[in-house]
């Protein structure tokens, strides 16, 4: 994670301080306040902090659960600072040409390829933790409880249903053309659903 942010920030500063005509043109197109993109901003901001449903699971698994509030505040502040820093500097570096995933703006070389691989691995490793609250909700539906169960291996029902959910999520993510708009939609919709119905 540190390597990824370091490389992204290195290239951001490199492009911001560059004197090329292309960079000057990109910098001239930077708008500090664009009301038309505020809904997209808020949807993605909600998505960044949508990990809160797993907070209770993390708290329950802590050795010292009473320290959770302090750890949560420090984590939320650190993540906010990182997101604001990287997104602001990347927008200043690439202007309107910034991609939905900032790693797509990086030049192609061995280091940036390693960064993309590490970033992908981080997403892959954190996906089960992010999906856990959704799986709990789905597995409590009556239709899921009515599915046939293998008596000798009762865990097969859960493995098959969870595998299908992951495959569906993978198919959706590959087929979406504009990832930023999709994140906005998911952040807004699922954040509202979880806040309203999971209490």
C-alpha positions in Angstrom: 0.0 0.0 0.0 2.8 2.4 0.9 4.6 1.6 -2.4 1.4 2.2 -4.4 0.8 5.6 -2.8 4.5 6.6 -3.0 4.6 5.8 -6.8 1.3 7.6 -7.5 2.5 10.7 -5.5 5.9 10.6 -7.3 4.3 10.7 -10.7 1.7 13.3 -9.6 4.5 15.6 -8.4 6.5 14.9 -11.6 3.6 15.9 -13.9 2.6 18.9 -11.7 6.1 20.3 -11.9 6.6 19.4 -15.5 7.1 22.4 -17.9 5.7 20.7 -21.0 3.1 22.3 -23.2 0.8 19.3 -22.7 1.0 19.7 -18.9 0.3 23.4 -19.1 -2.8 22.7 -21.2 -4.0 20.0 -18.7 -3.4 22.4 -15.8 -5.4 25.2 -17.5 -8.4 22.9 -17.7 -8.5 22.2 -13.9 -11.8 23.5 -12.4 -11.7 23.8 -8.6 -15.5 23.9 -8.2 -17.7 22.3 -10.8 -21.3 22.0 -9.5 -22.2 19.5 -12.2 -19.9 16.8 -10.7 -20.9 17.2 -7.0 -23.4 14.2 -7.1 -20.6 12.0 -8.4 -18.3 13.3 -5.7 -20.7 12.6 -2.9 -21.5 9.1 -4.2 -17.8 8.2 -4.3 -17.2 9.8 -0.9 -20.0 7.6 0.5 -18.4 4.6 -1.1 -15.0 5.3 0.4 -16.5 5.0 3.9 -18.9 2.2 3.2 -16.7 -0.2 5.1 -18.6 0.7 8.3 -20.8 -2.4 8.1 -17.8 -4.5 8.9 -16.9 -2.3 11.9 -18.9 -4.5 14.4 -17.1 -7.7 13.1 -13.7 -6.0 13.5 -14.6 -4.8 17.0 -15.8 -8.2 18.0 -12.5 -9.8 16.8 -10.3 -7.3 18.6 -8.2 -8.4 21.5 -9.1 -5.1 23.3 -12.5 -4.1 22.0 -12.7 -1.0 24.2 -9.9 0.6 22.1 -12.1 0.3 19.0 -13.3 3.9 19.0 -9.7 5.3 19.1 -8.6 2.9 16.3 -11.7 3.8 14.2 -11.1 7.6 14.6 -7.4 7.3 13.7 -8.2 5.0 10.7 -11.0 7.2 9.4 -8.8 10.3 9.7 -5.8 8.6 8.0 -7.9 7.3 5.1 -9.6 10.7 4.6 -6.2 12.4 4.5 -4.8 9.8 2.0 -7.9 10.0 -0.3 -8.0 13.8 -0.3 -4.2 14.1 -0.9 -4.0 11.5 -3.7 -7.2 12.6 -5.5 -6.4 16.3 -5.3 -2.8 15.9 -6.5 -3.8 13.5 -9.2 -6.5 15.9 -10.5 -3.9 18.7 -10.5 -1.4 16.4 -12.4 -3.8 15.0 -15.0 -6.6 17.5 -15.1 -9.7 16.3 -17.0 -7.7 13.4 -18.4 -7.7 11.7 -15.0 -9.0 8.1 -15.3 -11.6 6.5 -13.0 -8.7 4.4 -11.5 -5.6 6.6 -11.0 -3.3 3.7 -11.8 -4.5 3.8 -15.4 -2.8 7.3 -15.7 0.6 6.0 -14.7 3.2 5.5 -17.4 4.0 1.9 -18.4 7.2 0.5 -16.8 8.2 -2.2 -14.4 7.6 -0.2 -11.3 4.1 0.9 -12.3 3.3 -2.6 -13.4 4.3 -3.8 -9.9 2.1 -1.1 -8.4 -0.9 -2.2 -10.5 -0.4 -5.8 -9.4 -0.1 -4.9 -5.7 -3.2 -2.6 -6.0 -5.1 -5.5 -7.6 -4.0 -7.9 -5.0 -5.1 -5.4 -2.2 -8.5 -5.2 -3.8 -8.7 -8.9 -4.2 -7.6 -9.6 -0.6 -10.0 -7.0 0.9 -13.1 -8.1 -1.2 -14.2 -10.9 1.1 -14.1 -8.6 4.1 -16.2 -6.0 2.3 -18.7 -8.6 1.0 -19.2 -10.2 4.5 -22.0 -8.0 5.7 -23.9 -8.4 2.4 -23.5 -12.1 2.6 -25.0 -12.1 6.1 -28.0 -10.2 4.9 -28.5 -12.4 1.9 -28.1 -15.6 3.9 -30.8 -14.5 6.3 -33.4 -14.2 3.5 -36.1 -16.9 3.6 -35.4 -17.9 0.0 -31.8 -18.6 0.8 -32.8 -20.7 3.9 -35.1 -22.7 1.7 -32.3 -23.8 -0.7 -31.5 -27.5 -0.4 -28.8 -28.4 2.0 -26.3 -31.3 1.7 -26.5 -33.2 5.0 -23.0 -34.7 4.9 -21.4 -31.3 3.9 -23.7 -28.5 5.2 -21.1 -25.8 4.3 -21.5 -26.5 0.5 -24.7 -24.5 0.3 -22.8 -21.4 1.6 -19.8 -22.0 -0.6 -21.9 -22.3 -3.7 -24.1 -19.3 -3.0 -21.1 -17.1 -2.0 -19.2 -18.2 -5.1 -22.2 -17.3 -7.3 -22.4 -13.8 -5.6 -18.6 -13.2 -6.3 -19.0 -14.4 -9.9 -22.0 -12.0 -10.4 -20.0 -9.1 -8.9 -17.1 -9.9 -11.1 -19.2 -10.0 -14.2 -20.9 -6.7 -13.4 -17.5 -5.0 -12.7 -16.0 -6.2 -16.0 -19.1 -5.1 -18.0 -19.4 -1.5 -16.7 -17.9 1.0 -19.1 -17.7 4.1 -16.8 -16.4 2.9 -13.5 -16.7 6.3 -11.7 -20.4 6.6 -12.4 -20.9 3.0 -11.4 -19.1 3.6 -8.0 -21.3 6.7 -7.5 -24.5 4.7 -8.1 -23.4 1.8 -5.8 -22.1 4.1 -3.1 -25.4 6.0 -3.0 -27.7 3.1 -3.4 -26.1 0.5 -1.1 -25.1 3.0 1.5 -28.7 4.2 1.8 -30.0 0.6 1.8 -27.7 -0.5 4.5 -28.3 2.6 6.7 -32.1 2.1 6.4 -32.7 -1.6 6.6 -29.8 -3.2 8.5 -30.5 -1.7 11.9 
